[in-house]
């Protein structure tokens, strides 16, 4: 299963937010890719996590850990979408 989680961060805070995200990602037992849109809007950058979790419990745990760690930088809500292979 894959989860795609996206959120907005102030342009000047992207580095600190990414550093915090990478620290959590390094502790996870599966891969999470961290991406950003190349453009900003209203001074905000959009970041995305692509979770490749082995199961729903692992995905939920990782998403919760990242949400808690990144809360100080996120403007608005984290948006989560789930996809499974065809």
Secondary structure as UniProt FT lines:
FT   STRAND          2..10
FT   HELIX           11..13
FT   HELIX           14..26
FT   STRAND          32..41
FT   TURN            42..43
FT   STRAND          44..52
FT   HELIX           56..70
FT   TURN            71..73
FT   STRAND          74..83
//
